Amino acid sequence: MKNYINYRKVSKPLKFENFTVEIGFGSGDYLIQLAKENRDETFFGIEKSWIPINKLLKKCERENLKNIFCTKLDAYWAFQFLFRDKSVKRIIINYPDPWFKESHKEKRLTTRENLYIYGKKLIHGGAIKIRTDDYLFLNFTLEECRILESFSWKIQTPQVERPLTKYEKKWISMGKTIWELILIKEREPKPMDTRKIREVTALFPVKVDIENLCIEEICHREFKIEESLYLKCFSAWKRDNDYALEALLSEKGYLQAFLVTIKKKDGYFIIDVSKFSEILKTEGIKKSLDFLAKILRKENQ
Ligand SMILES: C[S@@+](CC[C@H](N)C(=O)[O-])C[C@H]1O[C@@H](n2cnc3c(N)ncnc32)[C@H](O)[C@@H]1O
């Protein structure tokens, strides 16, 4: 298996058992070090941007590491889509973005919903290890964790001789105090409502029985299709009688950008997702094609 996992293409959940996950690995040095020291174990890195992913992949190649895998995805969805329940033995989060502002708290990696999904995927006795220089973040994490009644915890201030990561090095050189919070799974988290996305096996093109198309009705517009499903349409390119429309879909907070093609046939149009767009085939995408078709039909009446 290749180091990079394209979560849209693999069969899910992955078959890994008893493995370690690092969320937000940055330069990837810590994950590389762990994987080199434990070649018979499996490590999985999750990052939300490409720069760290590409750095990690280069290092894996240089070191010939076959026991590291990674994907570019928000941590919540990576856990939700990719891992089996009770399969992860350790989760590492080093110096997560603390999202200082009150209004940004929901973006933290340790909201109750995130901790819930980590908890479901951990084996009994499995641990989440978090290092932070931010005391408010630490307190927030503990408050969220208590709600789930799943973890025991300990807090320590590690005496760091060899910094684990770039950020650790930085905070230590600035004389900051560092906290390490270890959450240990004692029981299943208390049930709570979490965001789930349903994948569909196939997406079918949608037929729109109209003679003429009024593309202005959908370009540069935002639509609420239903609760937690929002579609934003940007520009459209026209070639002959066909269009390619840029679209962004937010499905329960999971974002997908793709191109919608609208092609003229004899007396009707066909709406589809461009074959050049790499997407996760979800119910939300299907609904957004149906929704666009409905608007175009209505505008033609
Ligand atoms: C402050 S940096 C710390 C990097 C590294 N762990 C270190 O200590 O040097 C936080 C990292 O977490 C990643 N990150 C933040 N939110 C994330 C999320 N929701 N899912 C995946 N990665 C995330 C960012 O892209 C960034 O690389």
The ligand as an ORCA input file, in Angstrom:
! r2SCAN-3c Opt
* xyz 0 1
  C       0.445     24.457     15.306
  S       0.718     23.239     14.110
  C       1.615     21.990     14.978
  C       2.393     21.084     14.049
  C       3.201     19.972     14.722
  N       2.344     19.059     15.436
  C       4.253     20.550     15.629
  O       4.136     20.414     16.854
  O       5.217     21.153     15.115
  C      -0.913     22.523     13.966
  C      -1.049     21.583     12.764
  O      -2.323     20.950     12.839
  C      -2.916     20.911     11.542
  N      -4.375     20.914     11.761
  C      -5.098     21.884     12.375
  N      -6.412     21.560     12.409
  C      -6.518     20.347     11.825
  C      -7.616     19.481     11.547
  N      -8.866     19.829     11.891
  N      -7.384     18.297     10.940
  C      -6.118     17.958     10.563
  N      -5.026     18.749     10.792
  C      -5.221     19.919     11.409
  C      -2.401     22.186     10.861
  O      -2.426     22.065      9.445
  C      -0.973     22.280     11.415
  O      -0.039     21.602     10.603
*
